[in-house]
Structures are given as structure tokens and as C-alpha cells.
Amino acid sequence: NLPLPEIRNVIVIFGRDDTCMNPRDYGLNNTEKLTQKETDAFWKTYYTGALEGKTHLELLVLPGTHIGPVSHSTLYAPAILQGLVQLETAQASETAPQR
């Protein structure tokens, strides 16, 4: 809940079947599609400092457990890049001609 004036992007991803950090324990019950009410409550509860600035906030629940970033990396990696507003940059550098 500290102010985050210099942080431009915050992305939080939960694994849908995570038993270590179960999204339901954080008020995220509609794990197939988070509601605006759930999302707003989550940011207000856990990242109040990010709400004070113009921080881009991204909250997702993706398939998998606590090791979802490893077991479902093809889903997590693009979601992280998109949440950090870096997906287009990463895709552009992949297609850029090699020198």
C-alpha cells in the first residue's frame, strides 16, 4: 500500500488452481472472468498506492497452479509483456531484420 509514483505498470497474475495463493482468498471468485467490482476491490485493498498515479494496472487469473508461469509459459509470458505494455515491442523485435 505504499505510494508507487514511479511505477508505470503493475501486473498481477494468479494461477486459477493455485493452492498456495488461491485467487479466491483475495476476493477473486469469478476466476473465468473477473468482475469490475472484484478488480476494483483488489487494487484498492492491495495496491492503493498504484491508484494514486497513472499506473497501468492489469489483474489476471490464468490456467495453472503456483508454477503456472513455468507449466503454462506460452500463456503467462505474453500476458506479462502485454501487462507491462511491452508485447508490441517484443513482437516487433522478433520480426525485425537481423543485422
N, C-alpha and C positions, 0 to 999 in steps of 0.2 A: 503494500500500500504506500510505498514511498513515491514521491513525485518522479516522473520519468521524462523530464523536459527534453533530453537529447535523444531519446529512443524514438525512432520514427516508425518502427514496425514491431508488433508483438504477435506471435502466432503460438497458440496452444492447441495441441492435438492429443486427444485421448484415444486409446485403443478400446473399441466397443466392448470387448470381452476381458478387459484388464481387471484383474482381481487385486492388484497392488494399488492402483489409483483408479478405482472404479468411477466412471463419469457420473453415475447416479449419486455417489457420495458428495458430489459437487453441485447437485441440483440439476444435472443434465439428464432428464428422464426420457426424453424423446430422441433417443440416440440415432434413429434413422434420419430424422430431420429436426434439428434443434429449433425451438421456437424463439421468436424475438424476445419474449419475456424471459426465457431461460438464459439466453445470451446476455441480455442487459443485466440481469441479476448476477451472473458470473463475473462480468467485468467490474460491476460496482462492488462486489464482495472481495475479489481477489486482486484486482488491478486498478484500484481507484486512481492511483497516480497517473495511469495512462489515459484516463478520461479527461484529465485537465488540459492536455495538449492536443495536438493534431495528429496523434499517433494512429496509424493504421492498425486495426485490431482484427484478428482472424481466429475464430474458435471452431474447431472441427472434431468430430468423432469419426474415426476411420476403422475399418475392419482390423481385427487382430487383438493381441494381448499387450503386455508390457514390452515385449520385444517386437512389436509391430513395425517399428522403423527398420528392423532387420528382415523379418519374415515377409513383410509387405512393402519392401523398399520402393517398388515401382509405383506405389500409391503415395507413400509418405514423402519421398524426395521432391516430386513435382508440387505437392501441396505446400511443403515448406518453402520452396522457391517462390511459388505464387504468393504465399502469405508475406514473404519478405519483399515482394514486388521485384523479384529477380528472375522470374520464369522466362519472360521475353528476352532478357539479356542473355540468359544461359542458352536458350534456343538459338538466338542469333549467333552466338559464338560457336555453336556446334555446326552451323551451316556456313559459317564464314570460310572463304577460301584459305587454305593453309599456305603459308609462305615459306 
